[in-house]
């Protein structure tokens, strides 16, 4: 047979002992065979060439850095000189190493070139990428997902007939190759290769005694079970690794999992290559383990059974207000006059106390040293509510509990956080700021909403101009849409604070997150390249070393085409394991969207929920904030409710172009390209929409030091931790921007106290929260909804050139109205 030519048979010597010398140039060796050895060859790896016969010869025979042990041509290939007379060609002796596997893993072994025989089969699939897509490095690119379309042709039956004969002889010569060790290139390197593809006849080879396959009855048994209660993704990852794949258990549908599931399906479910963790995929995998690895299966099924039993839920105490505790204190201090005393925030004429009797009949309760006249005796297990409007004043108030009777009884006292109240707008003179904004509107600025909160009251709520003023060509609309106080705005980077930071502060308050811990503690696949030493705090302080952004949405991004992604799952994998650091850790502070994109993923890992679902259901909705959402057009809102942003999508009036670019006026869709294209509209750095009224509540939470009404979002201690200045920069907290000592006057104005915090958003939004004055300012503009104009250093949005769109002047005039009150 052709494939027998040139095979050199060698004798393997397991252990040699030198027993003597003959003459001066020879010696004899006595054979003493050991029982502890195996053969070098452990695996048989199938490939398709993806190129025709002649190109395959050029690559495998005369090329560098790639080879294989055998090459099998196909008929009807014009470059093959043999016509219908197929020959099998041996390129490398089986005892030598051919370079066919590359970086690879199977069943605990890596770099399989050293331990395998490779067979290259001429087969030429046609793989396409979207228009404009350039060559992607095969060592870095994924063969699966949305980035390519591959059409796989059938294999030549004569070719497969020769492959069967060759494989049987290889297995006979290499008895350590078991059924599960006959594998495809995609099995051992699923993120780089997809050969031999879904058309490869694995089942036909199995019927000839080559390779592994499952029993149908066993598959059905597991499918009946898994279709009712599927295994967790973590368990499925563990099962794939038990079978042989080099997958890490992360519990996430990340890039490696998509690739590995696709490779497994191409081998064993070629009619269902979806990359999804389906119940049928799980059934086939567990049937294979049942047949070939029963011991491993026992452990996996034991774990499966345990995972069906609900774990006890960790109950985090939810406080109903800024004070919510039992009195007398269960563990009093030896310093008598510090016991049963608390402080709380209130405003004059406001406040409420809630008393739950826990077997107490009476108690003396003092607010600001004034004893409350309350109904006594209490009835056990009854709740009582009393107004504190006659006892409170603006700022810090005191609570003291004494003489709870009978001895040993207790009461639970709750004092909710302050809630915003309306105010007489005539109390302050805002004429100067109104004039500034109105003059800008008259000159072409699109629109704005200004909200001012002082001492727990909304003292200004005004809308100016238009929510949509221009058509796509930059001409004034005949019927522009008037701005309303309830118009929703794209909050841009204010998302970082009022969604991502609020979520992080909540998780820290609950003990679920330690910002000083490595990121890898929460995202196990965040590793390599120095990632293991980066902490959550590094991301919050923008000192991890990342560049300001990665333009994933654009093939021509600065890091190259392999970082192109308009698929959230792929973007997440790039963020977690591929995006490089621009500088070392703590070398400098560089504001980076990448930091907050990662923090958004971290929240998802800890909470087990998508970021938008977590913040909307766990923070916004309990506060009654129904107009603070991500992807609002998918959640019942209409375009007319939103302030428009760029006139021609993300194109800068046609100056920019990339795949799937939007060219229509944006209204209700997040403007930020990374958030919209690469993250599906939900990201830790951008994507939140809100109204001025909802934002007023979110800023009042900061002034209340952590909560609103009976909802605590985070503790005062955690707020202090996040808001304090970093050692390196007085204007930088943990994510929060700080006024410092006037260093950020363009944002906070010249009058802000050093305690003021807030943030800005690229679309034209700014927040200032100043505890020293019990003041919050929310200025929402749609400054990007304006024509593109030529500037000295290029081009920009005309709206950015108005004082209203530059923040500091409006903020300054608001402070003057507050501080100038007689």
C-alpha positions as a printed Julia matrix, in Angstrom:
822×3 Matrix{Float64}:
   0.0    0.0     0.0
   1.3    3.54   -0.72
   1.07   4.69    2.84
   3.45   1.87    3.97
   6.37   3.11    1.91
   9.24   4.66    3.77
   8.09   3.63    7.25
  11.12   2.95    9.43
  10.62   0.39   12.18
  12.65   1.12   15.28
  13.2   -0.72   18.56
  12.46   1.32   21.68
  14.84   0.69   24.56
  13.18   1.42   27.94
  16.18   1.19   30.3
  19.83   0.42   29.54
  22.61  -0.72   31.87
  26.23  -0.64   30.72
  27.94  -3.88   31.78
  31.32  -3.71   30.18
  33.58  -2.4    27.45
  34.87  -4.29   24.42
  38.14  -2.88   23.19
  38.46   0.88   23.27
  35.47   1.81   21.07
  32.56  -0.54   21.86
  30.56  -1.84   24.8
  27.73  -4.29   25.34
  24.3   -3.43   26.75
  22.25  -5.95   28.66
  18.47  -5.68   28.17
  16.38  -5.36   31.36
  12.88  -4.25   30.19
  10.88  -2.12   32.62
   7.13  -2.49   33.01
   6.74   1.28   33.62
   6.58   2.99   30.24
   4.23   3.97   27.46
   4.52   4.9    23.86
   5.35   8.41   22.76
   2.31   8.65   20.52
  -0.91   9.14   22.49
  -3.16  10.97   20.02
  -4.27  10.87   16.4
  -5.29  14.32   15.16
  -7.41  14.93   12.05
  -7.06  18.14    9.99
  -8.37  19.6     6.79
  -5.86  21.57    4.75
  -8.25  24.42    3.79
  -6.16  24.72    0.59
  -5.76  22.55   -2.51
  -3.25  19.73   -2.97
  -0.42  21.73   -4.54
  -0.64  24.53   -1.99
  -0.73  21.89    0.74
   2.47  20.34   -0.59
   4.09  23.75   -0.73
   3.08  24.49    2.84
   3.7   21.08    4.41
   6.76  19.88    2.49
   8.74  22.95    1.51
   7.27  25.49    3.92
   8.56  26.42    7.35
   7.0   25.95   10.79
   4.18  23.63    9.67
   4.11  19.95    8.68
   2.18  16.76    9.23
   2.81  13.05    9.22
   0.42  12.23    6.39
  -1.34  14.0     3.53
  -4.39  12.58    1.73
  -5.42  14.34   -1.53
  -8.93  14.39   -2.98
 -10.19  13.58   -6.45
 -11.35  16.31   -8.83
  -8.69  18.67   -7.51
  -7.09  20.27  -10.61
  -3.82  20.75   -8.73
  -3.51  17.02   -7.92
  -1.55  15.23  -10.68
  -2.84  11.74   -9.89
  -6.39  12.25  -11.05
  -8.66   9.54   -9.65
  -5.7    7.46   -8.43
  -5.43   8.76   -4.89
  -2.24   8.14   -2.98
  -1.47   8.65    0.7
   1.74  10.57    1.25
   3.88  10.25    4.34
   5.65  13.54    5.06
   7.18  12.85    8.46
   8.1    9.55   10.1
   5.66   8.58   12.86
   8.51   8.46   15.36
   9.44  12.05   14.59
   7.61  15.17   15.61
   5.58  16.99   12.96
   4.44  20.56   13.54
   0.72  20.2    13.03
  -0.98  20.9    16.36
   0.45  24.24   17.51
  -0.57  25.46   20.95
  -2.94  22.73   22.03
  -4.44  20.8    24.92
  -6.15  17.46   25.36
  -6.76  15.32   28.44
  -4.2   17.09   30.58
  -1.45  17.27   27.99
  -0.27  20.4    26.23
   1.66  21.03   22.99
   0.5   17.82   21.37
   3.07  17.91   18.57
   5.28  15.86   20.9
   2.68  13.15   21.46
   0.56  12.86   18.35
   0.31  11.83   14.73
  -1.32  14.31   12.4
  -3.22  13.55    9.2
  -3.93  16.41    6.78
  -6.89  15.78    4.44
  -7.32  18.04    1.42
 -10.66  19.77    1.87
 -11.32  23.4     1.07
 -14.09  25.16    3.02
 -15.08  28.67    2.0
 -14.99  31.12    4.87
 -16.12  34.71    4.47
 -15.87  37.75    6.68
 -17.95  40.92    6.33
 -16.94  43.39    3.64
 -13.79  45.27    4.48
 -12.53  42.59    6.87
  -8.81  42.0     6.53
  -6.72  38.97    7.38
  -6.9   38.11   11.05
  -4.02  36.5    12.91
  -4.98  32.8    13.2
  -3.23  32.57   16.54
  -5.57  35.18   18.0
  -8.84  35.05   16.08
 -11.83  32.9    16.98
 -13.18  30.44   14.43
 -16.69  30.7    15.85
 -19.37  33.28   16.6
 -20.65  36.07   14.43
 -17.38  37.17   12.84
 -17.33  34.78    9.87
 -19.45  32.57    7.63
 -18.01  29.17    6.62
 -19.42  26.8     4.03
 -17.99  23.29    4.5
 -17.95  20.84    1.54
 -18.43  17.09    1.88
 -15.34  14.88    1.94
 -14.45  12.67   -1.05
 -15.64   9.09   -0.22
 -12.48   7.61   -1.78
 -10.44   9.92    0.44
 -12.27   8.7     3.55
 -11.78   5.07    2.46
  -8.01   5.64    2.45
  -8.21   7.54    5.72
  -9.92   4.55    7.38
  -7.22   2.14    6.19
  -4.43   4.49    7.26
  -5.98   5.17   10.67
  -6.44   1.46   11.41
  -2.76   0.79   10.74
  -1.71   3.8    12.84
  -3.83   2.55   15.75
  -2.36  -0.93   15.37
   1.17   0.47   15.55
   0.31   2.84   18.41
  -1.78   0.9    20.93
  -1.9    3.78   23.47
  -4.27   5.78   21.24
  -7.68   5.07   22.72
 -11.07   6.0    21.22
 -11.24   9.39   22.96
  -7.75  10.2    21.74
  -8.73  10.28   18.08
  -9.6   13.94   17.79
  -9.89  16.92   15.52
  -7.69  19.98   15.37
 -10.63  22.05   16.65
 -10.93  19.79   19.72
  -7.4   20.53   20.86
  -7.39  24.24   19.98
 -11.03  25.35   19.7
 -10.4   29.09   19.81
  -8.06  29.0    16.82
  -9.18  26.23   14.5
 -12.38  24.67   13.19
 -10.96  21.74   11.22
 -11.8   19.09   10.23
 -15.21  20.8    10.34
 -18.81  19.61   10.77
 -18.78  17.56    7.53
 -16.04  15.24    8.75
 -17.49  11.68    9.05
 -16.66  10.95   12.7
 -19.53   8.47   13.03
 -18.37   6.56    9.92
 -14.9    6.27   11.42
 -16.38   5.1    14.72
 -18.24   2.27   12.95
 -14.86   1.21   11.55
 -13.4    1.1    15.08
 -11.74   4.5    14.92
 -12.53   7.11   17.57
 -15.35   7.62   20.04
 -19.11   7.95   19.73
 -22.08   7.76   22.06
 -24.89   5.26   22.47
 -28.28   6.65   21.5
 -30.17   5.09   24.4
 -27.75   6.65   26.88
 -28.11  10.05   25.23
 -31.89   9.79   25.53
 -31.59   8.88   29.21
 -29.61  12.04   29.98
 -31.71  14.2    27.67
 -34.89  13.22   29.51
 -33.21  14.35   32.7
 -31.5   17.5    31.43
 -34.48  18.74   29.4
 -36.32  19.0    32.71
 -33.45  20.26   34.86
 -30.35  21.26   32.82
 -26.92  21.18   34.41
 -25.37  24.51   35.32
 -22.98  26.12   32.87
 -20.17  25.61   35.4
 -20.91  21.88   35.54
 -21.03  21.68   31.76
 -17.62  23.37   31.58
 -16.27  20.88   34.13
 -17.7   17.98   32.12
 -16.08  19.23   28.91
 -12.76  19.4    30.69
 -13.3   15.9    32.11
 -13.73  14.6    28.57
 -10.54  16.3    27.41
 -11.11  19.92   26.39
  -8.85  22.65   27.77
 -11.7   24.8    29.1
 -11.64  26.69   32.39
 -14.64  26.61   34.69
 -15.85  30.21   34.93
 -19.62  29.84   35.12
 -19.88  32.38   32.3
 -20.8   32.04   28.63
 -17.46  33.55   27.69
 -15.44  33.28   24.5
 -13.64  30.06   25.44
 -16.96  28.39   26.23
 -18.56  29.46   22.95
 -15.55  28.1    21.05
 -15.35  24.83   23.01
 -19.06  24.08   22.72
 -18.87  24.79   18.98
 -15.91  22.41   18.59
 -17.68  19.69   20.59
 -20.83  20.1    18.5
 -18.88  19.94   15.22
 -17.47  16.6    16.4
 -20.55  15.0    17.96
 -23.61  17.08   16.91
 -22.64  18.45   13.48
 -26.29  19.21   12.68
 -26.52  21.53   15.71
 -23.41  23.74   15.77
 -24.71  26.73   17.72
 -22.18  27.24   20.51
 -25.11  27.16   22.93
 -25.14  25.15   26.15
 -28.25  23.22   25.13
 -29.75  20.25   26.96
 -29.05  18.04   23.93
 -25.37  19.03   23.96
 -25.19  18.21   27.68
 -26.92  14.85   27.09
 -24.4   13.83   24.4
 -21.45  14.94   26.54
 -22.62  13.01   29.59
 -23.38   9.95   27.44
 -19.78  10.01   26.23
 -18.51  10.3    29.8
 -20.83   7.45   30.81
 -19.27   5.25   28.13
 -15.6    6.19   28.35
 -15.01   7.84   31.75
 -17.51   6.33   34.21
 -15.43   7.26   37.28
 -15.33  10.91   36.27
 -19.04  10.76   35.55
 -19.81   9.66   39.11
 -18.29  12.84   40.54
 -20.04  15.06   38.0
 -23.45  13.49   38.6
 -22.96  13.76   42.35
 -22.31  17.45   41.88
 -25.33  17.72   39.58
 -27.54  16.25   42.31
 -26.17  18.66   44.91
 -26.72  21.63   42.62
 -30.41  20.71   42.31
 -30.79  21.26   46.05
 -31.18  24.96   46.67
 -28.33  26.41   48.65
 -29.33  28.48   51.66
 -29.65  32.08   50.53
 -27.39  34.53   52.3
 -29.8   37.01   53.81
 -28.43  40.51   53.95
 -30.26  42.67   56.45
 -32.15  45.35   54.57
 -32.33  48.51   56.64
 -35.58  50.47   56.44
 -33.95  53.82   57.05
 -30.89  55.65   58.29
 -31.67  54.3    61.78
 -33.19  50.83   61.99
 -32.17  48.93   65.12
 -33.14  47.52   68.49
 -32.99  49.45   71.75
 -31.59  49.06   74.32
 -28.43  48.05   72.46
 -27.84  44.3    72.81
 -24.15  44.86   73.61
 -23.84  48.21   75.4
 -20.56  50.01   75.94
 -19.02  50.44   79.38
 -19.1   54.19   78.61
 -22.59  54.76   79.91
 -23.45  57.98   78.14
 -22.71  56.74   74.64
 -25.31  53.97   74.76
 -28.7   54.15   73.04
 -27.85  57.4    71.27
 -27.79  58.05   67.54
 -27.7   60.91   65.04
 -29.81  61.22   61.93
 -30.28  63.68   59.1
 -33.51  65.65   58.81
 -34.93  68.95   57.67
 -37.0   71.4    59.69
 -40.64  70.46   59.75
 -40.0   66.96   58.31
 -39.3   63.49   59.56
 -41.0   60.43   60.99
 -40.2   57.8    63.63
 -41.48  54.22   63.46
 -41.57  52.19   66.67
 -42.07  48.42   66.72
 -42.81  47.09   70.19
 -40.99  43.85   70.84
 -42.67  43.01   74.2
 -42.04  46.53   75.56
 -44.86  48.48   77.21
 -43.19  51.87   77.41
 -40.02  53.8    76.55
 -38.73  57.35   76.81
 -37.73  58.68   73.37
 -35.96  62.01   72.9
 -35.43  63.93   69.65
 -32.93  66.76   70.02
 -33.34  66.36   73.82
 -37.11  66.86   73.61
 -39.17  63.95   74.89
 -41.83  62.71   72.52
 -45.41  62.49   73.72
 -46.28  59.01   72.55
 -49.09  56.59   73.24
 -48.32  54.29   76.14
 -48.52  51.56   77.1
 -47.42  49.88   73.87
 -49.09  46.69   72.76
 -46.68  43.83   72.07
 -45.79  43.32   68.4
 -47.58  46.48   67.31
 -46.13  49.27   65.17
 -46.49  52.98   65.93
 -45.71  55.96   63.71
 -45.17  59.53   64.89
 -44.35  62.73   63.05
 -41.13  64.51   64.01
 -42.07  67.73   62.2
 -42.13  69.76   65.44
 -38.82  68.42   66.7
 -36.42  68.41   63.72
 -34.14  71.02   62.22
 -31.96  71.15   59.1
 -28.89  68.96   59.34
 -27.85  66.62   62.14
 -30.47  65.64   64.7
 -30.13  63.45   67.79
 -32.05  60.41   69.03
 -31.87  59.09   72.59
 -33.7   56.05   74.02
 -34.12  55.45   77.76
 -36.16  53.52   80.31
 -37.49  50.74   78.09
 -39.94  48.79   80.27
 -40.37  46.15   81.53
 -36.77  45.22   82.25
 -35.38  43.03   79.47
 -37.9   44.23   76.88
 -36.9   46.06   73.66
 -38.24  48.25   70.9
 -37.12  48.63   67.29
 -36.79  52.22   66.15
 -36.73  53.24   62.5
 -36.13  56.75   61.17
 -36.39  56.89   57.35
 -34.07  58.98   55.2
 -35.35  62.4    54.08
 -37.35  62.57   50.85
 -37.45  65.5    48.45
 -40.16  68.09   48.93
 -41.37  70.89   46.62
 -40.39  74.44   47.46
 -41.36  78.01   46.71
 -39.32  78.8    43.61
 -39.49  82.5    44.45
 -37.23  82.0    47.43
 -34.13  82.2    45.21
 -33.28  84.49   42.3
 -32.22  82.38   39.31
 -32.65  85.15   36.75
 -28.96  85.2    35.77
 -28.76  81.49   34.98
 -32.09  81.58   33.14
 -30.83  84.47   31.0
 -27.59  82.67   30.16
 -29.33  79.49   28.97
 -32.11  81.35   27.14
 -29.59  83.51   25.3
 -27.73  80.39   24.19
 -30.97  78.83   22.99
 -31.68  81.96   20.94
 -28.25  81.61   19.32
 -28.72  77.96   18.35
 -28.02  75.81   21.42
 -30.48  72.88   21.35
 -31.88  72.55   24.86
 -31.45  71.85   28.58
 -33.16  70.91   31.83
 -31.87  72.37   35.1
 -32.76  70.89   38.49
 -31.51  72.33   41.81
 -32.01  70.65   45.18
 -31.32  72.54   48.41
 -31.97  71.43   51.99
 -34.15  68.55   50.86
 -36.33  70.65   48.57
 -36.52  71.06   44.81
 -35.93  74.8    44.46
 -35.61  74.89   40.67
 -36.86  72.67   37.88
 -36.79  74.31   34.47
 -36.76  73.19   30.83
 -35.23  75.28   28.05
 -35.23  75.02   24.28
 -35.81  71.82   22.37
 -35.33  68.08   22.82
 -34.97  67.79   19.04
 -34.23  70.97   17.09
 -32.3   70.0    13.93
 -32.82  67.62   11.05
 -30.07  65.25    9.89
 -28.52  67.89    7.64
 -28.25  70.42   10.48
 -31.18  72.56    9.36
 -33.75  73.8    11.87
 -36.87  71.63   11.98
 -40.09  73.27   10.93
 -41.71  71.89   14.1
 -38.97  71.26   16.68
 -39.79  69.15   19.75
 -40.02  71.28   22.88
 -37.88  70.32   25.86
 -39.85  69.16   28.9
 -38.82  68.76   32.51
 -39.55  65.02   32.21
 -37.47  64.52   29.03
 -35.09  61.57   29.28
 -31.39  62.13   28.57
 -28.49  59.9    27.6
 -26.47  60.25   30.82
 -23.22  59.06   29.15
 -20.42  58.83   31.75
 -22.73  59.77   34.6
 -23.64  56.09   34.17
 -20.31  55.31   35.8
 -21.44  56.94   39.05
 -25.19  56.57   39.34
 -25.39  53.01   38.0
 -22.0   51.32   38.3
 -20.69  53.08   41.42
 -24.06  52.82   43.18
 -24.06  49.07   42.47
 -20.48  48.69   43.67
 -21.15  50.67   46.84
 -24.22  48.54   47.51
 -22.22  45.32   47.07
 -19.47  46.6    49.37
 -22.08  47.57   51.98
 -23.5   44.04   51.79
 -20.08  42.45   52.27
 -20.11  40.9    48.8
 -17.22  42.96   47.42
 -13.83  44.01   48.8
 -12.36  46.7    46.57
  -8.84  45.89   47.79
  -9.1   42.32   46.49
  -7.71  41.25   43.12
 -10.16  41.46   40.24
  -9.44  37.77   39.59
 -11.15  36.89   42.89
 -14.42  37.82   41.21
 -13.57  37.17   37.54
 -11.38  34.03   37.62
 -10.49  34.23   33.92
  -9.0   37.71   34.42
  -5.38  36.56   34.4
  -2.11  36.77   32.55
  -0.08  39.77   31.5
  -0.07  41.29   34.99
  -3.83  41.07   35.51
  -3.52  38.92   38.63
  -2.09  41.85   40.65
  -4.71  44.4    39.58
  -7.32  45.16   42.23
 -10.86  46.46   41.99
  -9.61  49.7    43.54
  -7.14  50.13   40.68
 -10.04  50.27   38.25
 -11.97  52.71   40.43
  -8.96  55.02   40.71
  -8.1   54.65   37.0
  -4.59  53.47   37.91
  -4.73  49.94   36.48
  -2.74  51.05   33.42
  -5.35  50.77   30.68
  -5.55  53.25   27.82
  -8.49  55.65   27.77
 -10.52  53.34   25.52
 -10.49  50.49   23.03
 -12.64  51.24   20.0
 -13.94  47.66   19.72
 -16.68  48.71   17.31
 -14.18  49.77   14.61
 -12.07  47.26   12.66
  -9.42  49.94   12.33
  -8.98  50.41   16.06
  -5.51  51.13   17.42
  -4.98  47.57   18.71
  -5.69  45.89   15.39
  -8.51  43.95   13.84
  -8.41  41.12   16.35
  -9.92  43.6    18.84
 -12.87  44.31   16.56
 -16.12  43.24   18.19
 -19.76  44.12   17.79
 -20.81  41.13   19.89
 -21.15  41.52   23.65
 -19.87  38.03   24.53
 -16.75  38.52   22.42
 -16.2   42.04   23.79
 -16.4   40.71   27.33
 -13.77  38.07   26.57
 -11.48  40.67   24.99
 -11.89  42.93   28.03
 -11.21  40.13   30.48
  -8.24  38.42   28.86
  -6.9   40.34   25.87
  -6.92  44.13   26.24
  -3.31  45.09   27.01
  -2.09  47.59   29.57
  -0.66  50.82   28.23
   1.37  51.52   31.38
   2.33  49.73   34.54
   0.08  49.6    37.58
  -0.04  52.89   39.56
   2.36  54.59   37.14
  -0.2   57.32   36.45
  -3.88  58.15   36.68
  -5.58  57.91   33.27
  -9.34  58.17   33.0
 -10.4   55.03   31.16
 -13.72  53.69   29.91
 -12.11  50.25   29.92
 -11.88  50.39   33.72
 -15.62  50.89   34.07
 -16.51  48.38   31.36
 -14.68  45.82   33.48
 -16.38  47.03   36.66
 -19.74  46.49   34.96
 -18.75  42.89   34.21
 -17.58  42.46   37.79
 -21.03  43.52   39.06
 -22.6   40.94   36.75
 -20.31  38.19   38.06
 -21.01  38.99   41.72
 -24.75  39.54   41.37
 -25.42  36.81   38.82
 -27.58  39.31   36.9
 -27.06  41.48   33.83
 -25.94  44.97   34.86
 -29.13  46.67   33.72
 -31.34  44.13   35.47
 -29.36  44.48   38.69
 -29.41  48.28   38.95
 -32.98  48.61   37.73
 -34.5   45.97   40.02
 -32.24  46.3    43.04
 -31.66  50.08   43.11
 -33.83  52.21   40.83
 -37.23  50.52   41.01
 -37.32  50.2    44.83
 -36.74  53.97   44.91
 -39.63  54.53   42.51
 -37.29  55.63   39.71
 -39.12  54.15   36.74
 -37.5   56.47   34.19
 -33.89  55.47   34.89
 -33.1   52.57   32.55
 -30.75  51.05   29.99
 -31.97  50.32   26.44
 -35.2   52.26   27.04
 -36.62  51.74   23.55
 -36.73  48.01   24.38
 -38.62  48.71   27.6
 -41.73  50.55   26.52
 -40.42  54.08   25.94
 -40.83  55.95   22.64
 -38.32  58.18   20.83
 -40.31  61.34   21.45
 -39.6   61.07   25.19
 -35.86  61.59   24.69
 -33.47  64.44   24.04
 -31.81  63.78   20.68
 -28.04  63.59   20.35
 -25.93  63.45   17.16
 -27.67  64.45   13.93
 -26.17  61.72   11.75
 -25.65  58.83   14.12
 -21.99  58.29   14.92
 -20.74  59.53   11.56
 -19.81  63.16   12.39
 -21.69  64.32    9.3
 -20.16  61.52    7.23
 -16.56  62.07    8.32
 -16.4   58.68   10.07
 -17.31  55.22    8.84
 -17.26  51.72   10.32
 -19.35  48.54   10.15
 -23.07  49.02   10.86
 -22.62  52.72   11.62
 -25.8   54.62   12.46
 -26.45  57.61   10.23
 -29.85  58.7    11.53
 -30.49  61.16   14.36
 -30.05  59.35   17.68
 -32.95  59.55   20.08
 -33.41  56.99   22.85
 -30.32  54.98   21.8
 -27.09  55.28   23.73
 -24.7   57.48   21.78
 -21.47  55.91   23.03
 -20.19  53.57   20.32
 -18.58  51.05   22.66
 -21.77  50.73   24.69
 -24.1   50.51   21.67
 -22.17  48.34   19.22
 -19.81  46.32   21.41
 -21.89  45.86   24.59
 -25.49  45.69   23.4
 -26.39  49.03   24.97
 -25.51  48.0    28.54
 -22.08  48.83   29.91
 -20.5   50.01   33.11
 -19.24  53.2    31.48
 -22.3   54.38   29.51
 -25.84  53.45   28.59
 -28.05  54.8    31.38
 -30.91  57.16   30.55
 -32.68  59.27   33.16
 -34.73  62.37   33.86
 -33.82  65.36   36.01
 -36.41  64.3    38.62
 -34.96  60.8    38.94
 -31.46  62.21   39.06
 -32.55  64.54   41.87
 -33.45  61.5    43.98
 -30.13  59.82   43.15
 -28.19  62.92   44.19
 -30.27  63.31   47.36
 -29.16  59.8    48.33
 -25.62  61.16   48.49
 -26.75  64.13   50.61
 -28.65  61.66   52.84
 -25.44  59.62   53.14
 -26.73  56.44   51.61
 -30.5   56.15   51.33
 -33.89  57.61   50.55
 -37.09  57.1    52.5
 -37.02  53.55   53.82
 -34.48  52.35   51.23
 -30.81  52.14   52.11
 -28.68  51.82   48.96
 -25.28  51.86   50.66
 -23.85  52.68   54.06
 -22.44  56.04   55.09
 -19.07  54.41   55.75
 -18.89  53.09   52.2
 -19.86  56.49   50.78
 -17.02  58.09   52.73
 -14.64  55.45   51.39
 -15.64  56.13   47.78
 -15.91  59.93   48.0
 -12.64  60.74   49.76
  -9.7   62.05   47.75
  -7.11  59.63   46.49
  -3.54  59.99   47.69
  -2.38  60.93   44.2
  -5.09  63.4    43.14
  -7.34  65.56   45.34
  -9.87  65.83   42.47
 -10.25  62.04   42.16
 -12.16  59.71   44.48
 -13.11  56.12   43.76
 -14.72  56.93   40.46
 -16.2   60.17   41.75
 -14.86  63.5    40.51
 -14.15  65.93   43.35
 -14.07  69.73   43.41
 -10.93  69.64   45.54
  -9.76  73.17   46.17
 -11.02  74.67   42.93
  -8.89  72.56   40.6
 -11.98  71.48   38.61
 -13.74  74.85   38.49
 -14.74  74.22   34.85
 -16.99  71.44   36.24
 -17.87  72.49   39.81
 -17.58  76.26   39.41
 -15.48  78.49   41.69
 -17.74  78.31   44.77
 -18.0   74.57   45.43
 -16.74  73.3    48.77
 -13.83  70.82   48.86
 -16.38  68.12   49.72
 -18.35  68.45   46.46
 -18.48  65.36   44.23
 -20.12  64.58   40.9
 -19.42  63.66   37.31
 -19.88  64.74   33.72
 -21.23  62.99   30.64
 -19.96  63.48   27.08
 -23.46  64.01   25.69
 -23.86  67.16   27.84
 -24.83  66.08   31.36
 -23.28  67.2    34.63
 -24.0   66.61   38.32
 -22.67  68.44   41.38
 -23.42  67.25   44.92
 -22.1   69.53   47.67
 -22.72  68.28   51.24
 -21.31  71.49   52.75
 -24.28  73.43   51.33
 -26.75  70.49   51.28
 -26.96  71.24   47.57
 -27.32  69.22   44.37
 -27.25  70.6    40.83
 -28.33  68.53   37.83
 -27.78  70.12   34.41
 -28.89  67.95   31.5
 -28.26  69.22   27.98
 -28.31  67.71   24.5
 -25.34  69.76   23.29
 -24.31  67.03   20.81
 -27.61  67.58   18.99
 -26.02  70.34   16.95
 -24.28  70.79   13.61
 -20.65  69.8    13.13
 -18.41  72.83   12.62
 -14.79  73.33   11.6
 -12.48  74.36   14.44
  -8.85  75.4    14.62
  -7.76  71.9    15.6
 -10.21  69.95   13.44
 -13.97  69.79   13.8
 -16.5   69.48   16.6
 -20.08  69.97   17.71
 -21.26  73.55   17.69
 -23.19  72.88   20.91
 -19.92  72.36   22.77
 -18.96  75.99   22.15
 -21.86  77.52   24.12
 -21.47  78.43   27.79
 -24.46  76.25   28.7
 -22.7   73.24   27.2
 -19.46  73.97   29.05
 -21.01  73.48   32.52
 -18.94  75.75   34.77
 -20.77  79.02   34.09
 -24.23  77.54   34.77
 -22.98  75.86   37.97
 -21.36  79.12   39.1
 -24.55  81.13   38.59
 -26.56  78.54   40.53
 -24.16  78.86   43.47
 -24.45  82.64   43.31
 -28.23  82.38   43.5
 -27.91  80.13   46.57
 -25.13  82.0    48.37
 -26.51  85.43   47.47
 -29.89  84.84   49.09
 -30.51  87.64   51.59
